[in-house]
Amino acid sequence: MSIYQHFARHYQNSQYSAFTRRVLNEIFPHWLEVLDFKPQSLLDMACGAGEFAIAQAKAGLQVVGLDQSQTLLRMAQSAAAEESVKLRWVQGDMSQFSLAEHFDCVTCWFDSLNYLLKIEDLANCFKAAYAHLHPGGYFLFDMNTIYGIVVQWQKHPYFIQQETPDYLEVCANSCDYENSVAQMRIIMFERQGKTWARHEEVHTERGYAVDDILLLLENAGFQVKHVLGNPLLMRPLETEDSRLWVAARKPEATM
């Protein structure tokens, strides 16, 4: 079952986008300050509808947005055109892509990396991020922790995420505890005149052990600079944090 089809426009026009705005307005600028980092180019993996990528292009960076969903990329292209912003959009799988250019910064937000359900795919994604960075560049990302997926998610097995006169969204969570894999079943009801249309998508995420994430980053060649539970406070990751934030650097080239 394809994801981010009918759900795409509801995702963009809802409280989900609040996370992107927090990254855009608070977390990413904070990372740049803490790292004393002034990138001129950026690759945003799993860029979605492009809000973060467009904002960076408006700020003067050379930006490429990569996403697997044609639906989201069409929305991103439309939004960029409305803003008269020039950047490049690429449809591709973040675990296996190859672009001609390199970047000062690679980003991947909103637990998009958890959608990679095989550890081999996560490893390949890290290697691709490394390969597309200039020496001295940073890979900045967040992921849901195992605790977040198997504990926090499962506290709310059923809930209404959005409800308007023309749209109802019901979510149902389930979990494969042995493999730290959770599913969110999103059931959408859209008003169409006097009738309602029903659509459904299932979003699956896997939680990875922190030690495995760090090992994969190091195997890819990264120097891991920060692993945090709260990036604004620069607080290290704790056992009951539902999300981790990472800053990993590609070493400078040696003579």
N, C-alpha and C positions, 0 to 999 in steps of 0.2 A: 504494500500500500504506500503510495507516494505521500510525502508530507509537505507542508507549506504550499498547499494548493488553495482550497477554499479558506483555510485558516490564515493564509498570508495577509490578506487585507484586514482581518480582525486583529491579528497580531500587531500590525503597524499602528492601528487606530485605537489602541487600548492602553491599559496600565502597563502592559509588557514593555512598552517603549520607555517607561520611566527608568528602567535599568540602563538603557543606552544613554539617556540624558545624564544619569549619574556618572557613568564612565566618562562621557564627553566633557562634562562641566567640572567634575571634581577629581576623579581617580586618575585619568590620563594626564591632566596638567600636573597633578601631584607627583606622579612617577617622573615626569620630565624634570621637575624641580629637584627631587631627591637624587636622581641619577645624574644631574647636571648634563642633560642630554638635549640636543637641539637637532632633531632629524629634519632632513630636507625631502625625504621620500619615504613612502609607507605602503606596505601591502597589508590589507585588512582581509584576513581569511574568514570565511563564513560571514561575509559582510551583510547578508540579509538584504533589507530594503535600502541600505546605504546611508543611513543617517549619520553614523560615525565617519564613514569614508568621505562623504560630501562635506562635512564640517572641516575635516582636515585639509581637503582640497581648497576650501574657501579661505583657510588660514595660510595658504601659500605652498603647501606641500605637493609634491608630485605623487599621486595616489593611484593605486590599482585595487579594485575590489574583486574578490574571488568568492564565488558561491556556487553550490550545486543546483540550486533551484532557479529554473527559468522564470517562474512566476515572480519571485522576489527580485531578480535582476531586472525584469521589465519595470517593476515598481521603482527600483533604484535609478534606472535610466530616465524615467519620467520625472522623478524628483530632482535629479541633477539638471535636467533641461529646464525645469521651472525656475531653478536657482541660477541658471546660466553659468553652471560650474562644469569645467572640463576635467574629466578623469576617465580612466579606462575600466571597463567591466569585463570579467572573464568568467565563463561558466566552467567549473571544474571541481574535481574531488580533491579536498585539501590533503588527502593521504597519498595522492599520486598526481602531481602536476609539475610542469616545467615551463618557466617563463624565460624570456630572453634577457630580462633586466634583473638588477640587484637593488636592494633597498637598505636604507639606514635603519628602518624599524619594521618589524612584522608584528601584527596584533591578531588576537582571536578572543572574542568576548562572549559573554553570556552562556557559559558552559557548553559552547559548541563542540569542544574537543571530546566531551562525554558521549557525543553521538557516534564516535568511533568505537565500535563494540569489540574489536579485536586488538589485542596489544600490539600486534604486528603493524596494524594501520596507524596506531598512535605513534609508534616508533618511526614509521615512514613519514608521518606528518612532521615530526620534530626534525627529521633529517632534511625534509624539503624546506622548512622554515630556515634552517641553518644554511642550506645551499643558496638561498635567495637573499641572504643578508650580506652587506658589506662587512669587512672586518671592523670590529668595534661597535657593531650594531646590536640592537636589543630585540629580543622576542618577549613580548608582554602578553599575558593571558590569564584567564581565570578558569577554574573547573569546579564542579560539584565534588565534594568529598564523598567517600563511602558513607560516612555518618549522615551527610545531607541526603543522600539517595535512599538509604535503607532505614533511616530513622525519621528524619524531618519530613520527607515526602509522605511517608506512610502514616503519619499522624492525621492526615486528612485524606482518607480513602475516597471520599466523594465530596465535591463542593461545586458551587456555582461561581465561575470565574467572571462572567460578564452577563449582564441582564439589562436590556433596553427594550423599548416598545417593539423594535424590529429584529431583535437578535437575542438569543439565549445560548450560553455556552456552559456546558456541564463537563467537569473533568472527573475521571476515575483513575486512581493510582493503584498499581499492583507491583509486586516485587519478587524477583528470584533472589532470595537472600544468600543462597550458596554461591552465586556468581556475581553478586552485587550489581544486578541489572534490574532497573525499574522501568515500568511502562506508564505513560500518562495517556489515557484514552480521552480524546477531546471530541465531544459530541456537540455539534452545532445545529441550531435551528434558526433559519433565516426566513423572515416574512417575505412572501411574494404575493402581493395583493391580498386576497382573502384566504390564501393558503400558506402553509409553512413547508419549506424544504429542509430535509435533514441530511447532514453530511457528517463524516467521521474521519478522524485521523488518529493514528497511534504513534506517539513519540517515545522512542526507547533510548535510554542513557545507561552507561556503565560507569560505576565508580572504580577508581584505581587507587591502589595503595600509594601513599606519598613516596615511599622509598622506591617504588617502581617508576613513578613519574620522574624522580630525580635521576635515577639510573639511566633511563632512556634519554634524558636531556644530556647527561654527561657522555653517554655513548655516541650521541649525535655530534659532540664536540663543544657543547655549551659550557660556560662557566655560570653556575647558578648563583645569582647575587642576593636574591631575596625570595623567601617563601613565607607569605603572610596570611593571617586570618583577617586582619583589618588594615588595608594599605594606607588609609588616611591617618591612622594612628601609628603606623609602622609596627603593629603588634604581631609578633610571631604566631604562626599557626598553632591552634590548640585542638585538643582531642574532639571537642564538641562543636567545632566550626563546621558549618555546612558548605562553605566555599573557600577555596584557596586561591591566592593571587601570587603570580610568579613573574620575576624579572630575571631573564637569562641572557647572557652576553656572548656574542661570538668574539673570540679573542682577536686582538690586533695581529696583523700579519707579522711574522718574524723574518728577519733577514737571513 
